Amino acid sequence: MLDLYNAMTNEEDPEELEYLVRGSSPSGEGKGLRKGYLASPNGYSRRIYISRTSSLPTQSPTLASLHDTNFLNDADMVMSFVNLVERDKDFSHQRRHYKEFRFDLTQIPHGEAVTAAEFRIYKDRSYSRFENETIKISIYQIIKEYPNRDADLFLLDTKRAQAPDIGWLVFDITVTSNHWVIDPQNNLGLQLCAEMADGRSISVKAAGLIGRHGPQSKQPFMVAFFKASEVLFRSVRAANHKKKNQNRSKSSSSQNTSRMSSVADYNTSEQKQACRKHELYVSFRDLGWQDWIIAPEGYAAFYCDGECSFPLNAHMNATNHAIVQTLVHLMFPDHVPKPCCAPTKLNAISVLYFDDSSNVILKKYRNMVVRSCGCH
């Protein structure tokens, strides 16, 4: 998730997010296999469910494919889900081998539209006896389970990889994720199986696919992309910190009062400058949000302040309405106020944070950074 966060914040044009795209490895090209720690928060997101103090690996390249970039361009929020259940079903060579996974999507906020969803699993080298063979790996939605026979399945996606290939396999599960959001009771999980070119079923372990017994940085997970609402830091989060914030407010009320009176004294004693942008850095630690916001630690928000007095010059970015209001104010100062100094352009920021179930969410919040000011 930190890789996706870095991609979302690595922008050249402040008005439009542009994402870093690096090519897939030759061995994975055209097969859905992507080398490195794709969408792992620098190896962080697959650890993040278990420990908030995990170390960040320095190896394995960070990369976002063009496919992911398109999702990021369309998404306001990215949410990762930890695998809750993993069951291995290994039979004799005449029977089918498979592995099951399950993810809890009930924590998706109401009203969020899923634009895309992916299941990601890491592939290591397959067993040596398959050295020169192609392995077909398929992911299914479990439709219905039976006690004495195989479950009814719906094929979602298939990838092919060479036995020596190493990297993340990415499966499109958008259809089933939308179905699970609408009807959570039908969420029976996913089933993964591996076959040779001749149709022989092999165990997922023999295919080199990493499950729950593998390293934390290579655990399978699900990631969903959303067109999110514009609510800033949802009320559920505010409710969890309400008591903490109230205690902090009580302890610092006298200090805040002192600061406000100092600012008021300054404004009345000094001549205000013309409307312009001023520096303002917001620290999430100062707000008491460091326990649930992973990145960034804070951001440069800026603010607008200053006089909108006649004559309004070109540097004030005044609207036509503001110019007319200024003229009317000169004639009727007791009835019509001066125009106000306010933002004219705003940028977005991306925030990586924990939800109440310790899932990791990457969300783009619009209109958070003042880019320019003007008289309105």
C-alpha positions as CSV (number, residue, x, y, z in Angstrom):
1,M,0.0,0.0,0.0
2,L,2.9,2.4,0.6
3,D,3.9,1.8,-3.0
4,L,0.5,2.9,-4.2
5,Y,0.7,5.8,-1.8
6,N,4.0,6.8,-3.2
7,A,2.6,6.5,-6.7
8,M,-0.4,8.7,-5.9
9,T,1.8,11.4,-4.3
10,N,4.6,11.3,-6.9
11,E,3.1,14.1,-9.0
12,E,4.8,16.5,-11.3
13,D,1.7,18.7,-12.0
14,P,0.2,19.8,-8.7
15,E,-3.3,20.1,-10.3
16,E,-3.3,16.6,-11.6
17,L,-2.0,13.4,-10.0
18,E,0.5,11.5,-12.2
19,Y,1.7,8.1,-11.3
20,L,5.1,6.5,-11.6
21,V,5.0,3.6,-14.0
22,R,7.7,1.1,-14.4
23,G,7.7,-1.9,-16.8
24,S,6.9,-5.4,-15.9
25,S,9.7,-8.0,-16.0
26,P,10.3,-9.9,-19.3
27,S,9.4,-13.1,-17.6
28,G,6.0,-11.8,-16.4
29,E,5.1,-9.8,-19.5
30,G,1.7,-10.8,-20.9
31,K,1.2,-13.4,-18.2
32,G,-0.1,-11.2,-15.3
33,L,3.1,-11.8,-13.4
34,R,4.7,-8.7,-11.9
35,K,8.1,-8.7,-10.4
36,G,8.9,-7.1,-7.0
37,Y,6.6,-5.9,-4.2
38,L,3.7,-4.6,-6.3
39,A,1.4,-2.6,-4.0
40,S,3.2,-3.7,-0.9
41,P,3.7,-0.6,1.2
42,N,7.5,-1.0,0.5
43,G,6.9,-4.4,2.0
44,Y,4.7,-2.7,4.6
45,S,1.1,-3.5,3.7
46,R,1.2,-7.2,4.0
47,R,2.8,-6.7,7.4
48,I,0.6,-3.9,8.4
49,Y,-2.3,-6.1,9.4
50,I,-0.1,-7.8,12.0
51,S,2.3,-5.2,13.3
52,R,2.3,-1.4,13.1
53,T,6.1,-1.4,13.8
54,S,7.3,-3.7,11.0
55,S,10.5,-2.8,9.3
56,L,10.5,-1.7,5.7
57,P,12.6,-3.8,3.3
58,T,15.0,-2.0,1.0
59,Q,15.1,-4.6,-1.7
60,S,12.7,-5.5,-4.4
61,P,11.6,-2.7,-6.7
62,T,8.6,-0.6,-6.2
63,L,6.4,-0.6,-9.2
64,A,3.0,0.3,-10.4
65,S,1.8,-1.1,-13.7
66,L,-0.2,0.9,-16.3
67,H,-3.2,-1.3,-15.2
68,D,-2.8,0.0,-11.6
69,T,-2.2,3.5,-12.8
70,N,-5.6,3.6,-14.6
71,F,-7.2,2.3,-11.4
72,L,-5.4,5.0,-9.3
73,N,-6.5,7.7,-11.7
74,D,-10.1,6.7,-11.3
75,A,-10.0,5.9,-7.6
76,D,-10.3,8.2,-4.6
77,M,-9.7,5.4,-2.1
78,V,-7.7,2.1,-2.1
79,M,-8.4,-0.5,0.6
80,S,-6.5,-3.7,1.4
81,F,-8.0,-6.7,3.1
82,V,-6.2,-9.4,5.1
83,N,-6.9,-13.1,4.3
84,L,-9.1,-14.5,7.1
85,V,-9.3,-18.2,6.2
86,E,-7.0,-20.4,4.2
87,R,-7.7,-24.0,3.6
88,D,-5.6,-26.4,1.6
89,K,-7.2,-29.3,-0.2
90,D,-4.6,-31.7,-1.5
91,F,-5.7,-35.0,-3.0
92,S,-4.1,-37.8,-5.0
93,H,-2.8,-37.2,-8.5
94,Q,-6.2,-38.2,-10.0
95,R,-8.1,-35.5,-7.9
96,R,-8.1,-31.7,-7.9
97,H,-5.9,-29.7,-5.6
98,Y,-6.9,-26.2,-4.5
99,K,-6.5,-23.5,-1.8
100,E,-9.3,-21.3,-0.4
101,F,-9.2,-17.7,0.8
102,R,-11.7,-15.4,2.4
103,F,-11.9,-11.7,2.9
104,D,-14.3,-9.6,5.0
105,L,-15.8,-6.8,2.9
106,T,-18.4,-5.7,5.4
107,Q,-16.1,-2.9,6.6
108,I,-16.4,-1.1,3.3
109,P,-18.1,2.3,4.1
110,H,-21.7,2.6,2.9
111,G,-22.0,4.4,-0.4
112,E,-18.5,3.7,-1.7
113,A,-18.6,2.4,-5.3
114,V,-16.0,-0.4,-6.1
115,T,-14.3,0.5,-9.4
116,A,-11.9,-2.5,-9.4
117,A,-10.8,-5.3,-7.1
118,E,-7.8,-7.6,-7.2
119,F,-6.5,-10.7,-5.5
120,R,-2.7,-10.9,-5.3
121,I,-0.6,-13.9,-4.4
122,Y,3.2,-14.2,-4.6
123,K,4.7,-16.9,-6.8
124,D,8.1,-18.4,-5.9
125,R,10.0,-20.9,-8.1
126,S,8.0,-24.0,-8.7
127,Y,9.3,-27.5,-7.8
128,S,12.3,-28.5,-9.9
129,R,10.4,-31.3,-11.7
130,F,8.3,-28.6,-13.4
131,E,11.3,-26.6,-14.5
132,N,10.5,-26.1,-18.2
133,E,6.7,-26.2,-17.9
134,T,3.9,-23.6,-18.0
135,I,1.6,-23.5,-15.1
136,K,-2.0,-22.3,-15.4
137,I,-3.3,-20.7,-12.2
138,S,-7.1,-20.0,-11.9
139,I,-9.1,-18.1,-9.3
140,Y,-12.8,-19.0,-8.7
141,Q,-15.6,-17.5,-6.7
142,I,-17.2,-20.2,-4.4
143,I,-21.0,-20.1,-5.3
144,K,-22.2,-22.9,-3.1
145,E,-20.6,-25.5,-0.8
146,Y,-21.6,-29.1,-0.3
147,P,-20.6,-31.6,2.5
148,N,-19.9,-34.6,0.2
149,R,-18.8,-33.1,-3.1
150,D,-16.9,-30.2,-4.7
151,A,-18.4,-26.7,-4.4
152,D,-20.1,-24.9,-7.3
153,L,-17.6,-22.4,-8.7
154,F,-17.5,-19.4,-11.0
155,L,-14.3,-18.7,-12.9
156,L,-13.0,-15.2,-12.3
157,D,-9.6,-15.0,-13.9
158,T,-6.7,-17.2,-15.1
159,K,-2.9,-16.5,-15.4
160,R,-0.1,-18.5,-17.0
161,A,3.4,-18.5,-15.6
162,Q,6.6,-20.3,-16.3
163,A,7.8,-22.6,-13.5
164,P,11.0,-20.5,-12.7
165,D,9.1,-17.2,-12.7
166,I,9.1,-15.2,-9.4
167,G,6.8,-12.3,-8.5
168,W,3.2,-11.2,-7.7
169,L,0.3,-12.7,-9.6
170,V,-2.7,-10.3,-9.9
171,F,-6.2,-11.6,-10.5
172,D,-9.2,-9.4,-11.4
173,I,-12.1,-10.1,-9.0
174,T,-14.1,-7.0,-9.5
175,V,-17.3,-8.8,-10.4
176,T,-17.4,-11.0,-7.3
177,S,-16.3,-8.1,-4.9
178,N,-19.3,-6.1,-6.0
179,H,-21.5,-9.1,-5.5
180,W,-20.2,-9.5,-2.0
181,V,-20.7,-5.9,-1.1
182,I,-24.3,-6.1,-2.1
183,D,-24.9,-9.5,-0.5
184,P,-22.3,-10.3,2.2
185,Q,-24.0,-13.6,3.1
186,N,-23.0,-15.0,-0.3
187,N,-19.3,-14.3,0.5
188,L,-18.0,-17.9,0.7
189,G,-14.5,-16.9,-0.4
190,L,-12.2,-17.7,-3.3
191,Q,-10.7,-20.9,-4.5
192,L,-7.3,-21.1,-6.3
193,C,-6.0,-24.0,-8.2
194,A,-3.0,-24.8,-10.4
195,E,-2.7,-27.1,-13.5
196,M,-0.1,-28.1,-15.9
197,A,-0.5,-27.6,-19.7
198,D,-1.9,-31.2,-20.0
199,G,-4.6,-30.5,-17.4
200,R,-2.9,-32.3,-14.5
201,S,-3.8,-30.7,-11.2
202,I,-0.8,-29.9,-8.9
203,S,-0.7,-28.6,-5.4
204,V,-0.5,-24.8,-5.0
205,K,2.6,-25.3,-2.9
206,A,4.3,-27.2,-5.8
207,A,3.4,-24.4,-8.1
208,G,5.4,-22.1,-5.9
209,L,2.5,-20.0,-4.6
210,I,3.0,-18.6,-1.1
211,G,0.3,-19.0,1.5
212,R,0.0,-18.5,5.2
213,H,3.2,-20.3,6.0
214,G,5.3,-18.0,3.9
215,P,7.0,-14.7,4.9
216,Q,4.7,-11.9,6.1
217,S,5.9,-9.7,3.3
218,K,4.6,-12.2,0.7
219,Q,1.2,-13.1,2.2
220,P,-1.8,-13.1,-0.2
221,F,-4.2,-10.2,0.1
222,M,-7.0,-8.4,-1.7
223,V,-7.0,-4.8,-2.7
224,A,-10.1,-2.8,-3.8
225,F,-10.3,0.6,-5.6
226,F,-13.2,2.9,-4.8
227,K,-14.8,6.1,-6.1
228,A,-15.1,7.5,-2.6
229,S,-17.3,10.2,-1.1
230,E,-15.8,13.5,0.0
231,V,-16.3,13.1,3.7
232,L,-13.1,14.0,5.5
233,F,-11.9,11.4,8.0
234,R,-15.1,9.6,8.6
235,S,-17.3,10.2,11.7
236,V,-16.5,6.7,13.0
237,R,-12.9,7.8,13.3
238,A,-13.9,11.0,15.0
239,A,-16.2,9.1,17.4
240,N,-13.3,6.9,18.5
241,H,-11.2,9.9,19.3
242,K,-13.9,12.1,20.7
243,K,-13.1,11.5,24.3
244,K,-9.4,11.8,23.7
245,N,-9.9,15.1,21.9
246,Q,-12.1,16.4,24.6
247,N,-9.5,15.7,27.3
248,R,-6.9,17.4,25.1
249,S,-9.1,20.4,24.6
250,K,-9.7,20.9,28.3
251,S,-5.9,20.8,29.1
252,S,-5.1,23.3,26.4
253,S,-8.1,25.6,26.5
254,S,-6.2,28.3,28.4
255,Q,-3.3,28.1,26.0
256,N,-5.5,28.4,23.0
257,T,-7.4,31.4,24.5
258,S,-4.1,33.1,25.0
259,R,-3.0,32.4,21.4
260,M,-6.3,33.7,20.0
261,S,-6.0,36.9,21.9
262,S,-2.5,37.4,20.8
263,V,-3.5,36.9,17.2
264,A,-6.4,39.4,17.6
265,D,-4.1,42.0,19.2
266,Y,-1.7,41.6,16.3
267,N,-4.4,42.0,13.7
268,T,-5.7,45.2,15.2
269,S,-2.3,46.7,15.9
270,E,-0.7,45.9,12.5
271,Q,-1.8,47.0,9.1
272,K,-2.9,43.9,7.2
273,Q,-1.1,43.0,3.9
274,A,-3.0,42.4,0.6
275,C,-4.7,39.1,0.1
276,R,-2.1,36.3,-0.4
277,K,-1.2,32.7,0.5
278,H,0.5,32.1,3.8
279,E,2.4,29.1,5.1
280,L,0.6,26.6,7.3
281,Y,1.9,23.1,8.1
282,V,-0.6,20.7,9.7
283,S,1.0,17.9,11.8
284,F,-1.2,14.9,12.3
285,R,0.7,14.2,15.5
286,D,-0.3,17.6,16.9
287,L,-3.9,16.6,16.1
288,G,-3.5,13.3,18.0
289,W,-4.0,11.3,14.8
290,Q,-0.6,9.6,14.7
291,D,-2.0,6.3,16.0
292,W,-4.1,5.6,12.9
293,I,-2.5,7.7,10.1
294,I,0.5,5.9,8.6
295,A,1.5,8.5,6.1
296,P,2.1,11.3,5.7
297,E,3.2,12.7,9.1
298,G,1.6,16.0,8.1
299,Y,1.3,18.3,5.1
300,A,1.7,21.9,3.9
301,A,-2.0,23.1,3.9
302,F,-1.3,26.9,3.5
303,Y,-4.1,29.4,4.1
304,C,-5.4,32.7,2.7
305,D,-5.3,36.0,4.5
306,G,-5.1,39.7,3.8
307,E,-7.1,42.7,2.8
308,C,-9.2,43.0,-0.3
309,S,-9.1,46.8,-0.5
310,F,-9.6,49.2,-3.4
311,P,-8.0,49.1,-5.9
312,L,-7.9,45.3,-6.5
313,N,-4.9,44.6,-8.7
314,A,-4.1,41.6,-10.9
315,H,-2.2,39.8,-8.2
316,M,-5.3,39.5,-6.0
317,N,-7.0,37.2,-8.5
318,A,-10.2,39.1,-7.9
319,T,-13.5,38.0,-9.4
320,N,-15.7,40.5,-11.3
321,H,-18.2,40.2,-8.4
322,A,-15.4,41.1,-5.9
323,I,-14.5,44.2,-8.0
324,V,-18.1,45.4,-8.1
325,Q,-18.5,44.7,-4.3
326,T,-15.4,46.7,-3.6
327,L,-16.9,49.7,-5.4
328,V,-20.2,49.4,-3.6
329,H,-18.4,49.1,-0.3
330,L,-16.7,52.4,-0.9
331,M,-20.1,54.0,-1.3
332,F,-21.9,52.2,1.5
333,P,-19.3,50.9,3.9
334,D,-21.8,50.3,6.7
335,H,-24.1,48.1,4.6
336,V,-21.8,46.2,2.3
337,P,-18.5,44.5,3.5
338,K,-15.3,44.2,1.6
339,P,-14.7,41.1,-0.4
340,C,-13.0,38.2,1.4
341,C,-9.6,36.6,0.9
342,A,-10.2,32.9,0.0
343,P,-8.6,30.0,-1.9
344,T,-9.1,30.1,-5.7
345,K,-7.3,26.8,-6.4
346,L,-6.9,23.7,-4.2
347,N,-5.0,20.5,-4.5
348,A,-5.6,17.0,-3.2
349,I,-3.5,14.9,-0.8
350,S,-3.3,11.1,-0.3
351,V,-3.5,9.7,3.2
352,L,-2.6,6.1,4.2
353,Y,-4.4,5.0,7.4
354,F,-5.9,2.2,9.4
355,D,-9.6,1.7,9.7
356,D,-11.3,0.2,12.8
357,S,-10.6,-3.3,11.6
358,S,-6.9,-2.6,11.1
359,N,-7.3,-2.8,7.3
360,V,-5.0,-0.4,5.5
361,I,-6.8,2.3,3.4
362,L,-5.2,4.7,0.9
363,K,-7.5,7.6,0.2
364,K,-7.3,10.8,-1.9
365,Y,-8.8,13.8,-0.2
366,R,-9.6,16.6,-2.6
367,N,-9.4,20.4,-1.8
368,M,-6.9,20.0,1.0
369,V,-4.0,22.2,-0.1
370,V,-4.3,25.9,-1.0
371,R,-2.5,26.6,-4.3
372,S,-3.5,30.2,-4.8
373,C,-5.6,32.9,-3.1
374,G,-7.9,35.6,-4.4
375,C,-10.6,38.1,-3.5
376,H,-14.2,36.8,-3.5
